Amino acid sequence: MVQEKKVLSVNGWLVSGILLVVIIGSIATLSVSAMNEFQYPAWFIVSAVVLIVAAALGAGFFIVSPNEAKVLQLFGNYAGTAKAPGLWWTNPLCFPRMKVSQRVRNFESGKLKVNDYDGNPIEIASVVVWRVQDTAEAVFQVDDYANFVQVQSEAALRNLATTYPYDTHVEGELALRRSNVEITDRLRAEIQERLEQAGIQVIEARISHLAYAPEIAGAMLRRQQAGAVVAARTQIVEGAVGMVEMALEALSKKEIVRLDEERKAAMVSNLMVVLCGDREAQPVVNTGTLYQ
């Protein structure tokens, strides 16, 4: 593993000032030597060599922009990373100088078609917010870190989709559609684990699209509607039973009418029909009795 380290560099403005003075002095010495018809050849040679060296040292300047890093190599070895913005100077032999952006980026996967835990085909997509944290690992551990983020994020999303069902009817069980916070945390953790070796920090990961595949969407919609109807009916029946119980208890307590077990059964039946029916009740006038 190549670990990030700071490159040995000097303030570029300071070095540029020194080199500027050296170059001007060398040019002046060469001019004076030429005007004196090279009476002092040693001074001429020294000035020429200094001028050539100063010009070569000028190749060591590089600029770092905000939220950007420069990864430098020296004869194929990792020399270090410069992150502080500004003009800098380093060993002129440090090449190449690769630019790595440390800005926050986001990646949105395409709609992936996978089978959930129950085997139902679903469509799922995610948005991943990330940035380069370790420039050395991002450059030297993987071939293309941006493509690595894309591929590994989609792989983690596929694995998550096959681990959990799209929906669940069991209380407390995790599901893709219902457990938003838990699923988001697990998706981010899995993507971070896959991208750790590339020096990538995952800031946020969340599901941006979730739906049944078109071929089963209609059937699943009917299933959801049926579940909603059953849940509604269950609540209605529970409420109706409570109302009937209250009615019988009030009639018995206030002694408004005395009902035997058969009349209580008839009353319960009528009240349940009225309360649980999905249509408005039609009044019926009974001209007889329960026994005739």
C-alpha positions in Angstrom: 0.0 0.0 0.0 1.3 3.4 -1.0 0.6 5.9 1.7 0.2 9.6 1.1 3.1 11.9 2.2 4.0 15.5 1.7 6.4 16.4 -1.1 9.5 18.4 -0.3 8.8 21.8 -1.8 9.7 25.5 -1.4 7.7 28.6 -1.8 7.8 29.4 -5.5 7.8 33.2 -5.1 11.0 33.0 -3.1 12.8 30.7 -5.5 11.7 32.7 -8.5 13.1 35.9 -6.9 16.5 34.2 -6.3 16.6 32.7 -9.8 15.7 36.0 -11.3 18.6 37.7 -9.6 21.0 34.9 -10.6 19.8 35.0 -14.3 20.2 38.8 -14.4 23.6 38.6 -12.8 24.7 35.9 -15.3 23.5 37.8 -18.3 25.3 40.9 -17.1 28.5 39.0 -16.6 28.3 37.5 -20.0 27.6 41.0 -21.5 30.6 42.5 -19.7 32.9 39.6 -20.8 31.8 40.0 -24.4 32.4 43.7 -24.3 36.0 43.1 -23.0 36.6 40.6 -25.8 36.5 37.7 -23.4 39.6 38.7 -21.5 38.4 36.6 -18.6 37.2 33.3 -20.1 36.7 31.7 -16.7 34.1 34.3 -15.8 32.4 33.7 -19.1 32.3 30.0 -18.7 31.1 30.2 -15.1 28.3 32.7 -16.0 27.2 30.5 -18.9 27.0 27.4 -16.7 25.1 29.3 -14.0 22.7 30.6 -16.5 22.0 27.2 -17.9 21.5 25.7 -14.4 19.2 28.5 -13.4 17.1 27.9 -16.6 17.0 24.2 -15.8 15.9 24.8 -12.2 13.0 26.9 -13.6 11.4 23.6 -14.6 10.7 22.9 -10.9 7.9 25.4 -10.6 4.3 24.1 -10.4 0.9 25.6 -9.3 -1.6 24.0 -7.0 -5.2 25.2 -7.2 -7.7 25.2 -4.3 -9.2 21.7 -3.5 -6.6 20.2 -5.8 -3.5 18.1 -5.3 -0.4 17.4 -7.3 1.1 13.9 -7.1 4.8 13.9 -8.0 7.0 11.0 -9.0 10.8 10.9 -9.1 12.3 8.3 -11.5 9.2 6.1 -11.2 9.0 6.3 -7.4 6.3 8.2 -5.5 7.9 11.5 -4.3 5.0 13.0 -2.4 1.8 15.1 -2.7 1.4 18.9 -2.6 -2.0 20.1 -1.4 -1.5 23.6 -0.3 -2.7 26.1 -3.0 -0.2 28.5 -4.5 3.1 28.6 -6.5 5.7 26.0 -5.4 9.1 24.8 -6.4 10.5 21.3 -6.1 13.1 19.0 -7.7 12.9 19.7 -11.5 13.4 16.0 -12.1 10.0 15.2 -10.4 7.9 14.1 -13.3 5.1 13.4 -14.0 3.1 15.8 -11.8 -0.5 14.3 -11.8 -3.4 16.6 -10.9 -6.0 15.0 -8.6 -9.2 16.9 -7.7 -10.2 16.8 -4.1 -13.6 18.5 -4.7 -16.8 16.7 -3.6 -18.3 14.8 -6.5 -21.5 12.9 -6.9 -22.3 9.8 -9.0 -25.7 8.5 -9.9 -26.0 5.0 -11.1 -28.3 3.8 -13.8 -31.4 1.9 -13.1 -30.2 -1.6 -12.2 -32.6 -4.5 -12.7 -32.0 -7.1 -9.9 -34.0 -9.6 -7.9 -34.6 -8.8 -4.2 -34.4 -11.2 -1.3 -37.8 -12.7 -2.2 -36.8 -13.2 -5.8 -39.0 -10.4 -7.2 -37.4 -8.4 -10.0 -37.0 -4.7 -9.1 -35.4 -1.6 -10.5 -33.1 0.3 -8.2 -30.6 3.2 -8.5 -28.5 5.2 -6.1 -26.7 8.5 -5.7 -23.2 8.5 -4.1 -21.4 11.6 -2.9 -17.7 11.1 -2.6 -14.2 12.7 -2.6 -10.6 11.7 -2.8 -9.1 11.4 0.6 -5.7 9.7 0.0 -4.2 10.9 -3.3 -1.5 8.3 -3.3 -3.9 5.4 -3.0 -6.2 6.9 -5.6 -3.4 7.2 -8.2 -1.3 4.1 -7.5 -3.7 1.5 -6.1 -6.3 1.5 -8.9 -6.1 2.2 -12.6 -8.9 4.8 -12.8 -10.4 5.8 -9.5 -13.4 7.5 -10.9 -14.4 4.4 -12.9 -13.6 2.3 -9.8 -16.1 4.3 -7.8 -18.8 3.8 -10.4 -18.3 0.0 -10.7 -17.9 -0.7 -7.0 -20.9 1.5 -6.1 -23.2 -0.4 -8.5 -21.8 -3.7 -7.2 -22.6 -2.7 -3.6 -26.1 -1.6 -4.6 -26.8 -4.9 -6.4 -25.6 -6.8 -3.3 -27.8 -4.7 -1.0 -30.9 -5.2 -3.2 -30.5 -9.0 -3.1 -30.0 -9.0 0.7 -33.3 -7.3 1.6 -36.9 -7.7 0.3 -38.6 -4.8 -1.5 -41.4 -4.8 1.0 -42.3 -6.8 4.1 -45.5 -7.4 6.1 -43.6 -8.5 9.2 -43.2 -5.8 11.9 -39.6 -4.9 12.6 -38.1 -6.6 9.5 -35.9 -4.4 7.3 -37.1 -3.7 3.8 -35.8 -1.6 0.9 -39.0 0.5 0.7 -39.7 1.0 4.4 -36.3 1.1 6.3 -34.9 4.3 4.6 -32.4 5.2 7.4 -31.1 1.7 8.1 -30.8 0.8 4.4 -29.0 4.1 3.6 -26.5 3.6 6.4 -25.8 0.0 5.3 -25.4 1.1 1.6 -22.9 3.8 2.6 -20.9 1.4 4.8 -20.7 -1.3 2.1 -19.6 1.2 -0.6 -17.0 2.7 1.8 -15.6 -0.7 2.5 -15.2 -1.4 -1.2 -13.6 2.0 -1.9 -11.2 2.0 1.1 -8.3 0.7 -0.9 -8.6 3.5 -3.4 -8.4 6.3 -0.9 -12.0 7.4 -1.5 -14.2 8.8 1.3 -17.9 8.2 0.8 -19.8 11.2 2.2 -23.3 10.1 1.5 -25.1 7.2 -0.3 -28.8 6.9 -0.8 -31.3 5.1 -3.0 -32.7 7.5 -5.6 -35.1 5.1 -7.5 -36.9 2.0 -6.3 -39.7 0.2 -8.1 -40.9 -3.2 -9.2 -39.9 -4.3 -12.7 -42.6 -3.5 -15.3 -43.5 -7.1 -15.8 -44.7 -7.6 -12.3 -45.6 -4.0 -11.4 -49.3 -4.6 -12.0 -49.5 -7.8 -10.0 -47.6 -6.2 -7.1 -49.9 -3.2 -7.2 -52.9 -5.4 -6.8 -51.2 -7.2 -4.0 -50.5 -4.0 -2.2 -54.1 -2.9 -2.8 -55.4 -6.2 -1.4 -53.1 -5.8 1.7 -54.5 -2.3 2.2 -58.0 -3.5 1.9 -57.4 -6.3 4.4 -55.7 -3.9 6.9 -58.6 -1.4 6.5 -61.2 -4.2 7.0 -59.3 -5.5 10.1 -59.4 -2.0 11.6 -63.1 -1.6 10.8 -64.0 -4.9 12.3 -62.1 -4.2 15.5 -63.9 -0.8 15.8 -67.3 -2.4 15.1 -66.8 -5.1 17.7 -65.9 -2.4 20.3 -69.0 -0.4 19.3 -71.3 -3.4 19.6 -69.8 -4.3 22.9 -70.4 -0.7 24.2 -74.0 -0.7 22.9 -74.9 -4.0 24.6 -73.3 -2.9 27.8 -75.1 0.4 27.8 -78.5 -1.2 27.0 -78.0 -3.7 29.8 -76.8 -1.1 32.3 -79.6 1.3 31.7 -82.2 -1.5 31.4 -83.7 0.1 28.4 -84.6 -3.3 27.0 -84.1 -6.9 28.1 -82.6 -9.1 25.5 -82.1 -12.8 25.6 -79.2 -14.5 23.9 -81.0 -15.0 20.6 -82.1 -11.3 20.4 -78.5 -10.3 21.4 -77.2 -12.4 18.5 -79.6 -10.8 16.1 -78.7 -7.3 17.3 -75.0 -8.1 17.0 -75.5 -9.4 13.5 -77.5 -6.3 12.4 -75.0 -3.9 13.9 -72.0 -5.7 12.3 -73.7 -5.6 8.9 -74.3 -1.8 9.3 -70.9 -1.0 10.7 -68.8 -3.2 8.4 -70.7 -2.8 5.2 -69.0 -0.8 2.4 -72.4 0.6 1.3 -75.0 2.8 3.1 -77.4 0.7 5.1 -81.0 0.5 3.9 -83.6 0.7 6.8 -86.1 -2.2 7.0 -89.4 -2.0 9.0 -90.0 -5.3 10.8 -93.8 -5.9 11.3 -93.4 -9.2 13.1 -91.2 -10.5 15.9 -88.1 -12.5 16.0 -90.1 -15.7 16.8 -92.9 -15.4 14.2 
